[in-house]
Amino acid sequence: MRVLVVNAGSSTLKLSMLDSDDAELGSETIELVEGGWDPVAVRGFLEGLPSPDVVGHRVVHGGREFTAPVLLDAGVVGRLEALSPLAPLHQPKALAGIGAISEVLPRVAQVACFDTAFHATLGAEAFTYAVPSAWRERFGVRRYGFHGLSHEYVSGVAARRTGGRRIVTAHLGAGASLAAVLDGRCVDTTMGFTPLEGLVMATRSGDVDPGMVLWLQREGGLGADEVAEGLERGGGLTALAGTADMREVLAGVGRGEERAVLAFGVYVHRLRAAVAAMAAALGGLDVLVFTAGVGERSAPVRRAVAEGLGFLGVVVDPVADEGVSGEADVSGAGASVRTLVVPTREDVQIARGARGVVGG
């Protein structure tokens, strides 16, 4: 069964066509135009390709209701629109992608696959915030987690390759999160109610003291929009190093630039601590997996993280790690924990979910 996979980001729409064996028949990235996706560009991509049997969409937020892939109809789309305030950078773009595909392929079934769904297995002790029950019940305040399509895919690869049961997956890209996976089930993760919680990211701050946020508004005179802008788009590596690009940060470290050294130190410090926390949630660690842009391509990040996790049994072979291309085992001599690099394939995970819904 052929699947057209649609992955809407904040500024691009990535399209890929996969055959029944998940081989890619074609792919293209379309830029955002005047706040939406150009159906003409979508039609252009589809020309010369076989017609898809189903369309699978990546949707960032499924809330409490959507914990598995679901067939899209007007009612479902309306409920997804109501979740947009929880993921304002991505949810509206995904919905616009659904609309564009509906215009181009009106008779083809469309399925939404959620970044939050993999984390629906979290226990109450992991997803509950210690806030008033009225907030939890009225507003659905809880940890949802994100990047679930990536975490599910790479943890599956790691389990099949190593036989390990206790796996920590590190999705390190512009957005970054960890997941603790036990026997294929997510038991903890670093992102929370929104994608802002957790690790230091390219432009997002990650964890901060909520009291600081209140102080900035009450005493600093900043409005909610100013605070949100600083935390979501002006935080993270951008705030510390003046760039969101880890490659530029590392180049600055090599030149001894104070800002870059601080940014890298904060990034790695938070990441090490979070990996250890995920291992604690699992009762130990069998496999550590790096994926996404930074996770797959930055040997200095992987080595720096491993250097602080030797007490868990993590050792990386610097020679094997430096030459990584694609999937690789970079575990060093004497390691009791396997360390893998696994390129993420969210498109494959989406295709599997779409086929499952329509019976393919």
Summary of the structure (lengths in Angstrom):
residues: 360
radius of gyration: 20.4
end to end distance: 6.1
largest distance: 60.2
contacts: 1243
relative contact order: 0.13
helix: 44%
strand: 19%
